[in-house]
Amino acid sequence: MVCGLGILLLPYMLGAMGAGDVKFVAGVGAWLGTEPLLAIVILGCVIAGVYGVILAVYYGQCRETWTNFQLMLFRLMVVGKQLGAEDDMESVQSMARQSQRRHRLIPFSAMVTVAFICMIVWSRWFE
C-alpha cells in the first residue's frame, strides 16, 4: 500500500492527479504487492499517455497539451523549492468542475484498471 501511495503522491501534490487515483493505486498495491503494482502503474501510464494523445488530436488541443506538458516539466524542476500546485495554475480539482472536463482529464484509475486486466490476460496466456 505504501508503494502505491508513494508512487502517485508527488503527482497528486503537484495538482496533476486526483486523490481517488492515489487511493485506488494504493489499494491495488495493498492487494497485489510491490512488483505487480509497478508493472501495472507503468502500463497504466503508457495507456494514459496514448489516450491523452488521442484526446489532444481529436479535440484539436495539441498546442494546449504541449503547453501543459511544459508547465508540468517546469513544476517538476522547481519541486525542490516549492512542493504543491501554485495558486495561479489550474489543478485537477478545478478542471473537474468544468463542463468540458472530458476534453482535458484522463481517468487514471480507469487506465490502471485496463493495465490490470491486460496483466491478468497476459499471465493467463503466457505463463
C-alpha positions as protocol buffer text, in pm:
chain_id: "A"
residue {
  index: 1
  type: MET
  ca { x: 0 y: 0 z: 0 }
}
residue {
  index: 2
  type: VAL
  ca { x: 283 y: 237 z: 88 }
}
residue {
  index: 3
  type: CYS
  ca { x: 444 y: 180 z: -251 }
}
residue {
  index: 4
  type: GLY
  ca { x: 118 y: 257 z: -432 }
}
residue {
  index: 5
  type: LEU
  ca { x: 70 y: 569 z: -223 }
}
residue {
  index: 6
  type: GLY
  ca { x: 430 y: 677 z: -271 }
}
residue {
  index: 7
  type: ILE
  ca { x: 425 y: 640 z: -649 }
}
residue {
  index: 8
  type: LEU
  ca { x: 140 y: 886 z: -703 }
}
residue {
  index: 9
  type: LEU
  ca { x: 178 y: 1115 z: -404 }
}
residue {
  index: 10
  type: LEU
  ca { x: 406 y: 1362 z: -584 }
}
residue {
  index: 11
  type: PRO
  ca { x: 179 y: 1397 z: -892 }
}
residue {
  index: 12
  type: TYR
  ca { x: -114 y: 1450 z: -655 }
}
residue {
  index: 13
  type: MET
  ca { x: 73 y: 1715 z: -458 }
}
residue {
  index: 14
  type: LEU
  ca { x: 163 y: 1891 z: -784 }
}
residue {
  index: 15
  type: GLY
  ca { x: -206 y: 1904 z: -877 }
}
residue {
  index: 16
  type: ALA
  ca { x: -170 y: 1663 z: -1169 }
}
residue {
  index: 17
  type: MET
  ca { x: -379 y: 1381 z: -1026 }
}
residue {
  index: 18
  type: GLY
  ca { x: -688 y: 1334 z: -815 }
}
residue {
  index: 19
  type: ALA
  ca { x: -691 y: 1180 z: -468 }
}
residue {
  index: 20
  type: GLY
  ca { x: -916 y: 897 z: -588 }
}
residue {
  index: 21
  type: ASP
  ca { x: -646 y: 779 z: -830 }
}
residue {
  index: 22
  type: VAL
  ca { x: -389 y: 778 z: -549 }
}
residue {
  index: 23
  type: LYS
  ca { x: -620 y: 580 z: -320 }
}
residue {
  index: 24
  type: PHE
  ca { x: -705 y: 334 z: -597 }
}
residue {
  index: 25
  type: VAL
  ca { x: -340 y: 262 z: -676 }
}
residue {
  index: 26
  type: ALA
  ca { x: -263 y: 231 z: -303 }
}
residue {
  index: 27
  type: GLY
  ca { x: -544 y: -25 z: -278 }
}
residue {
  index: 28
  type: VAL
  ca { x: -412 y: -218 z: -578 }
}
residue {
  index: 29
  type: GLY
  ca { x: -68 y: -213 z: -415 }
}
residue {
  index: 30
  type: ALA
  ca { x: -208 y: -345 z: -88 }
}
residue {
  index: 31
  type: TRP
  ca { x: -385 y: -623 z: -275 }
}
residue {
  index: 32
  type: LEU
  ca { x: -112 y: -735 z: -518 }
}
residue {
  index: 33
  type: GLY
  ca { x: 217 y: -624 z: -367 }
}
residue {
  index: 34
  type: THR
  ca { x: 500 y: -410 z: -499 }
}
residue {
  index: 35
  type: GLU
  ca { x: 628 y: -598 z: -803 }
}
residue {
  index: 36
  type: PRO
  ca { x: 297 y: -639 z: -990 }
}
residue {
  index: 37
  type: LEU
  ca { x: 195 y: -287 z: -888 }
}
residue {
  index: 38
  type: LEU
  ca { x: 499 y: -131 z: -1054 }
}
residue {
  index: 39
  type: ALA
  ca { x: 428 y: -314 z: -1381 }
}
residue {
  index: 40
  type: ILE
  ca { x: 60 y: -217 z: -1369 }
}
residue {
  index: 41
  type: VAL
  ca { x: 136 y: 151 z: -1297 }
}
residue {
  index: 42
  type: ILE
  ca { x: 392 y: 169 z: -1578 }
}
residue {
  index: 43
  type: LEU
  ca { x: 149 y: 8 z: -1822 }
}
residue {
  index: 44
  type: GLY
  ca { x: -129 y: 236 z: -1693 }
}
residue {
  index: 45
  type: CYS
  ca { x: 91 y: 539 z: -1759 }
}
residue {
  index: 46
  type: VAL
  ca { x: 158 y: 423 z: -2116 }
}
residue {
  index: 47
  type: ILE
  ca { x: -215 y: 365 z: -2175 }
}
residue {
  index: 48
  type: ALA
  ca { x: -297 y: 706 z: -2024 }
}
residue {
  index: 49
  type: GLY
  ca { x: -35 y: 869 z: -2247 }
}
residue {
  index: 50
  type: VAL
  ca { x: -180 y: 712 z: -2561 }
}
residue {
  index: 51
  type: TYR
  ca { x: -530 y: 811 z: -2451 }
}
residue {
  index: 52
  type: GLY
  ca { x: -409 y: 1167 z: -2385 }
}
residue {
  index: 53
  type: VAL
  ca { x: -255 y: 1198 z: -2731 }
}
residue {
  index: 54
  type: ILE
  ca { x: -577 y: 1067 z: -2888 }
}
residue {
  index: 55
  type: LEU
  ca { x: -781 y: 1324 z: -2692 }
}
residue {
  index: 56
  type: ALA
  ca { x: -547 y: 1610 z: -2788 }
}
residue {
  index: 57
  type: VAL
  ca { x: -564 y: 1522 z: -3158 }
}
residue {
  index: 58
  type: TYR
  ca { x: -938 y: 1452 z: -3158 }
}
residue {
  index: 59
  type: TYR
  ca { x: -1030 y: 1780 z: -2987 }
}
residue {
  index: 60
  type: GLY
  ca { x: -763 y: 1986 z: -3166 }
}
residue {
  index: 61
  type: GLN
  ca { x: -579 y: 2075 z: -2846 }
}
residue {
  index: 62
  type: CYS
  ca { x: -225 y: 1975 z: -2940 }
}
residue {
  index: 63
  type: ARG
  ca { x: -84 y: 2323 z: -2873 }
}
residue {
  index: 64
  type: GLU
  ca { x: -257 y: 2348 z: -2534 }
}
residue {
  index: 65
  type: THR
  ca { x: -141 y: 1996 z: -2446 }
}
residue {
  index: 66
  type: TRP
  ca { x: 219 y: 2085 z: -2533 }
}
residue {
  index: 67
  type: THR
  ca { x: 195 y: 2397 z: -2314 }
}
residue {
  index: 68
  type: ASN
  ca { x: 54 y: 2191 z: -2027 }
}
residue {
  index: 69
  type: PHE
  ca { x: 335 y: 1939 z: -2070 }
}
residue {
  index: 70
  type: GLN
  ca { x: 592 y: 2219 z: -2049 }
}
residue {
  index: 71
  type: LEU
  ca { x: 422 y: 2353 z: -1735 }
}
residue {
  index: 72
  type: MET
  ca { x: 436 y: 2007 z: -1580 }
}
residue {
  index: 73
  type: LEU
  ca { x: 808 y: 1983 z: -1653 }
}
residue {
  index: 74
  type: PHE
  ca { x: 859 y: 2327 z: -1503 }
}
residue {
  index: 75
  type: ARG
  ca { x: 674 y: 2223 z: -1188 }
}
residue {
  index: 76
  type: LEU
  ca { x: 892 y: 1915 z: -1157 }
}
residue {
  index: 77
  type: MET
  ca { x: 1206 y: 2129 z: -1193 }
}
residue {
  index: 78
  type: VAL
  ca { x: 1104 y: 2360 z: -910 }
}
residue {
  index: 79
  type: VAL
  ca { x: 973 y: 2088 z: -680 }
}
residue {
  index: 80
  type: GLY
  ca { x: 1276 y: 2133 z: -455 }
}
residue {
  index: 81
  type: LYS
  ca { x: 1177 y: 2494 z: -387 }
}
residue {
  index: 82
  type: GLN
  ca { x: 804 y: 2464 z: -355 }
}
residue {
  index: 83
  type: LEU
  ca { x: 609 y: 2141 z: -321 }
}
residue {
  index: 84
  type: GLY
  ca { x: 250 y: 2174 z: -435 }
}
residue {
  index: 85
  type: ALA
  ca { x: 38 y: 2326 z: -707 }
}
residue {
  index: 86
  type: GLU
  ca { x: 62 y: 2702 z: -743 }
}
residue {
  index: 87
  type: ASP
  ca { x: -250 y: 2908 z: -687 }
}
residue {
  index: 88
  type: ASP
  ca { x: -249 y: 3064 z: -1034 }
}
residue {
  index: 89
  type: MET
  ca { x: -208 y: 2729 z: -1213 }
}
residue {
  index: 90
  type: GLU
  ca { x: -508 y: 2513 z: -1280 }
}
residue {
  index: 91
  type: SER
  ca { x: -528 y: 2195 z: -1073 }
}
residue {
  index: 92
  type: VAL
  ca { x: -712 y: 1873 z: -1148 }
}
residue {
  index: 93
  type: GLN
  ca { x: -975 y: 1960 z: -890 }
}
residue {
  index: 94
  type: SER
  ca { x: -1063 y: 2288 z: -1061 }
}
residue {
  index: 95
  type: MET
  ca { x: -1065 y: 2126 z: -1407 }
}
residue {
  index: 96
  type: ALA
  ca { x: -1303 y: 1855 z: -1280 }
}
residue {
  index: 97
  type: ARG
  ca { x: -1566 y: 2121 z: -1212 }
}
residue {
  index: 98
  type: GLN
  ca { x: -1567 y: 2246 z: -1573 }
}
residue {
  index: 99
  type: SER
  ca { x: -1829 y: 2143 z: -1827 }
}
residue {
  index: 100
  type: GLN
  ca { x: -1571 y: 2030 z: -2087 }
}
residue {
  index: 101
  type: ARG
  ca { x: -1368 y: 1823 z: -1839 }
}
residue {
  index: 102
  type: ARG
  ca { x: -1379 y: 1515 z: -2063 }
}
residue {
  index: 103
  type: HIS
  ca { x: -1164 y: 1702 z: -2316 }
}
residue {
  index: 104
  type: ARG
  ca { x: -883 y: 1759 z: -2064 }
}
residue {
  index: 105
  type: LEU
  ca { x: -888 y: 1498 z: -1787 }
}
residue {
  index: 106
  type: ILE
  ca { x: -764 y: 1142 z: -1812 }
}
residue {
  index: 107
  type: PRO
  ca { x: -926 y: 898 z: -1568 }
}
residue {
  index: 108
  type: PHE
  ca { x: -604 y: 739 z: -1445 }
}
residue {
  index: 109
  type: SER
  ca { x: -785 y: 483 z: -1229 }
}
residue {
  index: 110
  type: ALA
  ca { x: -957 y: 356 z: -1543 }
}
residue {
  index: 111
  type: MET
  ca { x: -620 y: 330 z: -1719 }
}
residue {
  index: 112
  type: VAL
  ca { x: -475 y: 135 z: -1424 }
}
residue {
  index: 113
  type: THR
  ca { x: -778 y: -94 z: -1439 }
}
residue {
  index: 114
  type: VAL
  ca { x: -715 y: -158 z: -1810 }
}
residue {
  index: 115
  type: ALA
  ca { x: -349 y: -228 z: -1730 }
}
residue {
  index: 116
  type: PHE
  ca { x: -453 y: -466 z: -1453 }
}
residue {
  index: 117
  type: ILE
  ca { x: -682 y: -656 z: -1690 }
}
residue {
  index: 118
  type: CYS
  ca { x: -402 y: -669 z: -1950 }
}
residue {
  index: 119
  type: MET
  ca { x: -165 y: -812 z: -1689 }
}
residue {
  index: 120
  type: ILE
  ca { x: -420 y: -1079 z: -1591 }
}
residue {
  index: 121
  type: VAL
  ca { x: -476 y: -1177 z: -1954 }
}
residue {
  index: 122
  type: TRP
  ca { x: -101 y: -1178 z: -2018 }
}
residue {
  index: 123
  type: SER
  ca { x: -31 y: -1401 z: -1718 }
}
residue {
  index: 124
  type: ARG
  ca { x: -307 y: -1646 z: -1817 }
}
residue {
  index: 125
  type: TRP
  ca { x: -193 y: -1677 z: -2180 }
}
residue {
  index: 126
  type: PHE
  ca { x: 185 y: -1668 z: -2143 }
}
residue {
  index: 127
  type: GLU
  ca { x: 260 y: -1840 z: -1814 }
}
